[in-house]
Amino acid sequence: MAEESLLLNFVADEPSSSVNRVNSGGRWKDRMKEKKNQKRKAASSTSAKDHSPAATNSRKVQSRENVPASNESKRRKTAASPVSKQHSVAKPVKHDNTFVSSLFTGDSKEHLSSTTNAHDTEDENQSMFDTQNQDAPSNAPLSTTTFAGVQLDSQLASHLEEKMNITAPTNIQNSCLPALLNGEDKDAFIEAETGSGKTLAYLLPIIQRLVRLPPTKRSRTSGLFAVIVAPTRELCQQIYNVANNLTNNRLAHWIVSCNVIGGEKKKSEKSRIRKGVNILIGTPGRLADHIENTEVLDLSQVRWVVLDEGDRLMDMGFEETITKILSYLDSQNSLYPLGDSMPSRKVNVLCSATIKDTVKRLSQSALKDAMYLRSSSSSADENEDQKIRKSSAPAQLLQRYCVIPPKLRLVSLAAVLRSNLINNQKIIVFLSCADSVNFHFEAFRRKKAEIEVEQEEREDESKKTTSSTGNEEAVDTAYRLNEKAKVYRLHGSLSQQTRTKTLSQFCSEKDSSPRILLCTDVASRGLDLPNIDLVVQYDAPFSTDDYLHRIGRTARAGHNGAAIMFLLPKEVEYIDLLRANIKVNITEQPNGPSSILNSGFSVRGGPPAKSELEWQDRATEWQLELERMILDSPELKEVAKKAFSSYVRAYATHLSSERSIFNMRDLHLGHIAKSFALREAPGKMSNNNNKQKGTVAGARLKKKKDNSPAAIAAKMQQKAMEHYSIEHNIG
Ligand SMILES: Nc1ncnc2c1ncn2[C@@H]1O[C@H](COP(=O)(O)OP(=O)(O)OP(=O)(O)O)[C@@H](O)[C@H]1O
C-alpha cells in the first residue's frame, strides 16, 4: 500500500462508556483499568459491607497497583570488570556490593542443554527461519482465475493491474466478488485470514455497481451510497486510500469518498459532506456524531454498510455505538429504486479475520439471513461445524516458538535481531508495554560513547544534562545490533505526530536499510505494513486472537514470512491453549535458545561459532556491556527500572483463564531484572544501598514504606498467589 496510507494515528474514537467490553487483547493499561472498573462495579453492587477476605484482597490489590515506582536512591558507581576471555563468565562475578550472575549457569544452562539434546542439529548454512519449504500461500492471488472470471468490469481490472499491480483475485476475493456483484443482495459475513485482501473484496463490488449507475446519477451530489465503519483512524485512512486508488480512473473518477475520523475540525468534515459524498468512511464515534448532528447528511439512499475489523470493533467497546448507527440507517433508509446495478435493499457486510464469540454476537445483531463468505481454499473444512471452526493464519507463514529462561531473554532477542538484520530484513517486535518498548529502544540504539558524554556532562554542572530518553525521537541506528540497521519505536504514549512519522519512515520503500519496529499491540491489527519478513512476539499476547493479528503483519497477500514467540519455561502450556483455540501450525525452534544465540553471536557474516563457549562469551560480553552502560547512566537505569515494573504489572493483566500459564508466582524477579540488564531486581539494589544498620537513618528507612519496583512486583506476586489460591480453592 502506498506510503501516504500510513498517516495516521492510533487514537480511535472514545469507546462508548456503557457497553460491555471484552476483557482480552488491547493495551494492558486499558485492561487493568477495565478490570478495576469491573471490580468497582461488582463491589458496589454487592453489599457495601463486604468484608470477606476476597473483597478485602481485591481492594488492596487495586490500591497497590496504583502505587508509583519510587525513585531509587542514587547508587554508588560500581566499576565493572571486563569479561574474562578465559570463560570466567561461568562463575558469578562480584562487583563491590553486587553479584553479577552469569547468564549461562543454573536454570539457563540446564535449559540450553536439554533443548540441544531434544532436537536434531540444524544445518549450519540454513537461515534461522527458512520459509522456502512452507505450505503454498493461502492468501495469495490465485493462478487459476482472473478478475474477468469473477465478473469484474474489464476497465476496472486493467486499472487494478496497471495502477496497483494487482493481476488476479485472492481466494476471498474469488468468493466475494460474484456473491456481492450479482447475488441476491443478502447481508454478508466475510471471514478470511490476515493479509488476504478483505478490503478489496468488499470495495470492488461497491465501486463496480456505482460505476454502472445511470449517467444522470453519476455525480458526487447524487447521494451517499455506502457507509464503512472501522475501529481506528489509521484503518479508516487505509480504506480511504484504497477507495481513492480504485476510483482514480476515467470510469469512476466522479465517485467521492470522505473520511470522518476526528483529529480534524468537525466543521471541515461537515463542509466536505455538504459538497457531496458517495462513500463515507469513519470511526464509530465520529460517524454516529455526524449521523445525529449533521443535517445535510442524507442517509436515505445508503445501500451498503460495511463493518470492517469486526472483532476489534467489539474489543474496543463499540457495540452500542454500532447498534445506534445501524438503527439510524434502518430508520432513514428509503427503498427508492436506484437502477438495475444497485441493490434493492440495504446490504450489511461484516468483516473479520477471527470468529470469536463477540464477532458472532455482532453478526447476529447486524446481519439478517446473511451469506457466509470465506476462502474457497477452506472448502476442505466445509463440513466443519461453524460453532467449533477456528480462525487460522496464512498457510505459508512459518510459526515458531522458543522456550527461553528469563536470564537469557534479552541476549536471545538481540541474537534473533542480529542474525536476521544481516539479511536486510524488516522486523516487528511486539512487547507488552510502552515502558518496555522504550527500554529496548534505548538498549539497542545506545552507543557506549554516548554514555561517556552524558557522564562528562553530569560532572560539569555548568552544562545542562541532556536526557535522550525524555524526547520523542522514535528512530535511531541500532548500533548495538547492526550499524546499518534502524530501530523504530511505536506505542500509544507517543504523540500522534511522532507515530505518524515513525510509520511512514518505517514503511518507506526509498530506504533500503534493514529495520526493526519495537511496538505494543497498537500495531497488531489491520495495519498493512509492506514486506515485513519477521514478527517477534517477545512477550506473549494477551489473547489468542491477538496472536493471529500480530503474526498477520507478515506473510500478507501471498508473501513469505516468519514469526517467533518467546516463552518462559513455565509458559510452555500456552502452545496447547493456542492449538485449542485457533488453527496454528507452530513448532518449537530447533535447538532452542542455543541455535538462536549461536547464529546471533557468531562472527558477523561468518560461520556460526564452533564452540559453545565462543558464542556464550560473546553473548555475555554483549549483556555485560549493556549492564555497565546502565550502571554508568542514571537516566538509562531509570528507563530499565520503569520497564521492569511495567512488565511485571502488565504480566498481572493476563486473562484469569490463562493465569495458570502466566502465573505471577512463577516469575523469578531477579532473573527478569537481568532481562532488563539490571543486576538485581531494583528494590533489592536500593535496599542494599540503604542498609545502614544500627543508625538512626537506617531505623527511619526501615519504617518507611518500600515502594521500589521490585517491592511492588513482589507484593503483586504475593497477591496473585493469594488470588490464585482463592480461585482454585487451594489452602
Ligand atoms: N488480489 C490481490 N493481489 C495482490 N495483492 C493484493 C490483492 N488484494 C489485496 N492485495 C494486497 O494485500 C494486502 C492486504 O490487504 P488487506 O489490508 O485488504 O488485507 P486484510 O485481509 O484486510 O488483512 P487484515 O485482516 O490483517 O486487516 C494489501 O497490501 C493489498 O494491496
The ligand as a MOL file (V3000), in Angstrom:
LIG
                    3D

  0  0  0     0  0            999 V3000
M  V30 BEGIN CTAB
M  V30 COUNTS 31 33 0 0 0
M  V30 BEGIN ATOM
M  V30 1 N -5.6360 -9.6190 -5.4610 0
M  V30 2 C -4.5630 -9.1360 -4.8760 0
M  V30 3 N -3.3210 -9.3390 -5.3850 0
M  V30 4 C -2.2210 -8.8530 -4.8000 0
M  V30 5 N -2.2440 -8.1110 -3.6750 0
M  V30 6 C -3.4490 -7.8650 -3.1120 0
M  V30 7 C -4.6660 -8.3560 -3.6760 0
M  V30 8 N -5.6930 -7.9380 -2.9120 0
M  V30 9 C -5.1570 -7.2210 -1.9010 0
M  V30 10 N -3.8120 -7.1740 -2.0270 0
M  V30 11 C -2.8650 -6.5150 -1.1010 0
M  V30 12 O -2.8280 -7.3070 0.0860 0
M  V30 13 C -2.5400 -6.5040 1.2120 0
M  V30 14 C -3.5010 -6.8570 2.3520 0
M  V30 15 O -4.8070 -6.4370 2.0270 0
M  V30 16 P -5.8540 -6.0220 3.1530 0
M  V30 17 O -5.2460 -4.9940 4.0290 0
M  V30 18 O -7.1330 -5.7450 2.4970 0
M  V30 19 O -5.9170 -7.4020 3.9660 0
M  V30 20 P -6.8950 -7.8450 5.1230 0
M  V30 21 O -7.4310 -9.1710 4.7370 0
M  V30 22 O -7.8840 -6.7580 5.4090 0
M  V30 23 O -5.8610 -8.0280 6.3490 0
M  V30 24 P -6.0960 -7.7810 7.9480 0
M  V30 25 O -7.1050 -8.8010 8.3850 0
M  V30 26 O -4.7440 -8.0140 8.5290 0
M  V30 27 O -6.5740 -6.3820 8.0870 0
M  V30 28 C -2.6530 -5.0670 0.7430 0
M  V30 29 O -1.3460 -4.5480 0.6100 0
M  V30 30 C -3.3300 -5.1650 -0.6190 0
M  V30 31 O -2.9090 -4.1540 -1.5100 0
M  V30 END ATOM
M  V30 BEGIN BOND
M  V30 1 1 1 2
M  V30 2 1 2 3
M  V30 3 2 2 7
M  V30 4 2 3 4
M  V30 5 1 4 5
M  V30 6 2 5 6
M  V30 7 1 6 7
M  V30 8 1 6 10
M  V30 9 1 7 8
M  V30 10 2 8 9
M  V30 11 1 9 10
M  V30 12 1 10 11
M  V30 13 1 11 12
M  V30 14 1 11 30
M  V30 15 1 12 13
M  V30 16 1 13 14
M  V30 17 1 13 28
M  V30 18 1 14 15
M  V30 19 1 15 16
M  V30 20 2 16 17
M  V30 21 1 16 18
M  V30 22 1 16 19
M  V30 23 1 19 20
M  V30 24 2 20 21
M  V30 25 1 20 22
M  V30 26 1 20 23
M  V30 27 1 23 24
M  V30 28 2 24 25
M  V30 29 1 24 26
M  V30 30 1 24 27
M  V30 31 1 28 29
M  V30 32 1 28 30
M  V30 33 1 30 31
M  V30 END BOND
M  V30 END CTAB
M  END
